Amino acid sequence: MKLNKKDTSEALRGLVLLIIVMLAIIIAIVIGDARTFFGSLKTIVESAAPYIPMALGVAVVISCGEIDLSVAGLLSFCGMLTLFLASLGWNMLYVHGLVLFLALLVGVFIGFLVSRWKVPSLILTLGISFFLFGISYIIDHILKIKNMRRILPDTSIWGIFGKWWWALIIILIMFLVFVRKFSLHWKYHIATGLDIRAAISAALPIRRVKFVAFVTSSLLCYVSAMLLMLSYNLGGWDVSTGKGKELTAIAAAVIGGTRISGGRLQHFNVVLAVILWFALLYLTDRIPIVEPEMQEAAIGLLVIVVAILGSRKSRTL
């Protein structure tokens, strides 16, 4: 099957991202403070994996012409509430069920206000993020006062996640790719992001598109929270864990080729962009003269370059 220009461009971007990841690992090995190639790749992928679902969720929202900043607060809230309920002795299946329900409820609330009441998503999701951070701080304060343990039991669903987290990521990506390729809803989704006025004229289900996008983002944020808790050895969760993570997700979406104005999304490239992000962190951690502030500056410069290149490409279309 012959690839069209759009497919070729997306494939080329994915190849470039993959090459940069490999170069970062090779440079880290040459410097001398890194493992073997596959050992380094395993470390990078394991560090990046918890953030992949959240980045995909944020990219889904961006591609329909909206923005979701609530994932930062929601990430912290899901983790803190899980720790709190587990500390009370709740069965972990009930804990997961309640936390998942509340995460979806956040997505439903945002989706309803954005799609029905036309509330600006930037301001709304920012406010909800602050609110959820506030609730997380209250839960954290209760945990400190009660001197509750911050360690989750290695039982039930945690054991399954711990062994098969990579399978969960693969299934998630395959599902999103399937939806992208074969779902009529996804065509409506992209059409809404490309040109909202044309979508309105064509009587497309814009409200449903935006509602589903925010619910999807909240669902994937919950998955990221659970995977992050596993990476913290079933505990050690801090209330500030989610701070700044919405910017990481947005940056990964943009680097992966998601158009910030909507209308374009390539799931696999977003995954590669998250891995690239952590590959650069892995590399800079092994350069003695590079301070954390310089890491952020380097990654910020990468995002700026990608944004400029994307803007130039849009002007030529």
N, C-alpha and C positions, 0 to 999 in steps of 0.2 A: 504494500500500500504506500502510495506516494504522500510524503508529508507536505502540508501546506506551509506557508511562510511563518505563520504563528506557531505551529508545532515545532518547526525547526529552531525558531528563536528561543522557545522555552527549553528545548533539549540542549541547545548551546549554552544557555545560562546555567542549567544544571551541571553540565560538563565542566564549565569554568569553576563553579563552586566546589565541585568534587576535587578538581586539580589543586585549588588553593588549600583545601583541607589536607591533602597529601603533602603538599609543599611545606605546610606549617609543621606537620609531624616530622618530616625529613630534617628540617632545620633544627627542630628541638633535639633530634637524635645526634646531629652533627655537633651541636653545642656541647653535648656530652652529659646533660642532666635529664635524660629521658629514657624510657624503656625501649624495647624493640618496637618495630613499626606497628605490628598487630596489637601488642600490649598497650601502646600509646593510643591507638585507635579505639580499643575497648574502653580505656579510661575516659576518653573524650565522649564517646557515644553514651556511656553510662551517666556521665555528668549532664549531657544534653537531653537525654530521654524524658525526664520529668517535665521539661518545658515545651516539648513538641506538641502535646495536645492543646495547651493553652495558646501557643503561637498559631496553630491551625484554626482554633476558634476565633481568635482576634482577626485573622486573615479573612475568614468567612464573613465577618461583620463588615470589614473594610471593603470587601469586594462588592457589597451591595450598596455602597455609598454612605455607610455610617461608621461610627467609631465606638469602641468599648474600652473604657478606662477602669471599669468596675472590677476587672479580673484581679487587680492587685489586692484590693480589700477582700474580695471573695476568696482568694487563695489563702490569706491569713485566717479568715473567719472559718473556713472549712477545717483547717488544721487545728486551730485552737478549740473549736467545738468538739472535734473528734477526740482530742486529748481529754477534754473536760468530761465528756460522757463516759469514756473508757475509765477514767479515774473514779467515777461513781459506781463502777462495776457493771455497766450495761453490757449485754451481749453484743459482740462486734458487728453482727449482721444487722441488729437493730440500730446500732450507731451509724453504720454506712447508709442504711435506709433513710434515717432522719436527715443526715447531712446532705445526702443526694437530693432529697425532697426539697430542702431549704435552698440548695444551690439552684435547682430548677425553678423554684418560686421566684428567686431573684431575676432569672432570665425572663420568666413570664411577665413579671412586673415591668421590667425595662422594655420588653418587646411591646407590651400593651400601650405604655405611655408614648413610645416613639412612633408606633404604627397607627394608633388611634387618635391620640391627642396631639401628635406632631411636636412633642417635646424634643428640643435639640439633644441629640445623643451625647455630645461632648460634655455639656454641662450636667446632664442627668447622671451619666455614668461616673463622672468625677465626684459628684455629691454622694452617690451610693457607695463609692469606694471609701470615702472619708467616714461615712456612717458605719460601714462594716469594720473598718479599722478601729473605730471607737468601741464597737461591741467586742472586738477581739481583745482590746486592752482591758475591758471590764472582766472578761473571762480570765485573762492572764492574772489580773489582780486577785480574783477569787482563788485561783490555783495557788498563788503565793500565800495568801492569808490562811487557807486551809492546809497548806504544806502538802498538797497532793503530788503524787508521783507523775512524772511526765513521760513515762515509758508505756508503750502500748503492748498488749500481750501478743506474742508471736503464735497466734492461733487462727483458726477459721480462715477467712478470706485473705488474711495477711500472708499466710504461708503460700497460698496459690499465687498471689501477686508477686511474692518474692522470687519464685522460681520461673514465672512465665510473664514477667513484665514486658519483655521484648516481643512476645507473641501478641500481647495486647496492643502495642504500638503498631505492629504490622497489620493486624486486623483492622485497626482504626483507619490507617492510611488506605488500605484496600477498599474499605467501605466508602470513604470519601471520594476516592477515585472512581468507584462504580457509580456513585450518585452524580459525580461531575460528568461522566460520559453518557449515562443512559437516562437520567432523570429529567423529566419535563420541568419540574420545579427548579432545577439548577439553571435551566435555560432562562426561566423567568428571573431568577436571581441575578444572573449576569446582565440581562437586559435592563433590569432596574438600576444596576450600578453604572452601566454605560450611559444611559440617557433616561433620567427619571420622567421627563416630560413626554418622551416618546412612549415610555412604558404606560403612562397614564392614558395617553391617546389610544393605545392599543388595548386598554382595559385589562392589563395584566394584574394579577393578584398581589399588588405591592405590599399591602398590609400583612398578608400572610408571609411573604418573603422576608420582611424585616423582623417579624415576630419569631419565625423559625430560626433566623440567624442569631438573634440574641439568646434564645433558649439553647441553641447548639453551643454557643460560646461559654455559657455558664456550665453546661454539662462537661465540656472538655476541660474547663478550669478545675472542676471537682476532680477529674481524673488526674490532672497534674498535681493537685494537692496531695492525693493519696500516694502517687509515685514519689513525690518529694519526701513524704514522711517515711517511706521505705528507705530512701537514700540517707535519711538521718537516723538510721538504725531504730526505727519504730519509736522515735522520741526525739528529744532535743529541739523541738519546734519552738521557734521564737515568734512573738507577735509581729515583729518587723520583717518576717521572712518574705512577705509579698511586696514590700516596698520597692518600687522601681521596676518590678517584673513586667508591668504593663508596657513599659518602654522597651524592654528586651523583646517582648512579643511583637510589638509594632515594628521595631527595627528588623527583626527576622523576617516578618511578612514583606517588608519593603525590599530587603536584600534578595528575598526569594522571588521577586517579580510581581508581587501584588501591587496593583496600581492604587495609590492612596485616594484617588478620586472615585474608585470603584470600577467594576467591569472586567477585571482580570485577576485570576488566581490560579496558581499551579501548585498543588499540594506537595508534590515531591520536592520541588525546589524550596519550599518553605522549610521542609524537614532538613534539607541540606544546609540551608541558611542558619538554622539553629545549631547544627553540628559545627558549621564554620565559626560561628560566634564563640563556641567553647573551645574550638581548636586554636583560635587566636589567643584566648585566655590561657590555654595550656602552654602555648609558645612563649607568651610574654612573661608568664610565671617563672620560666626557666632562663630568662635574661636578667642577670643580677642588677643591671643599671635601670631597669624599667620599674617604675613605681606604679601602684594601683591607679593613681590619677592619670598616668600616661597610658595605661591600658584603656581607660575610658575614652581618652582623647583619640587614640588610634582607631578604636571601633567607631567612635563618632565620625571621624574623618571618612571611614569606609561608607557609612550610611549617607553622608553628604555627597560623596562621589556617585553612589548608586542613584540618589535622588536627582542629581544633575543630569546624569546619563539618561535616566528615564524620562526626564522633562524634555531633553533634546530629541529623543526618539519620538515622543508624542507630538512635538511640533512639526516633525517631518512627515507624519501620517496625514 
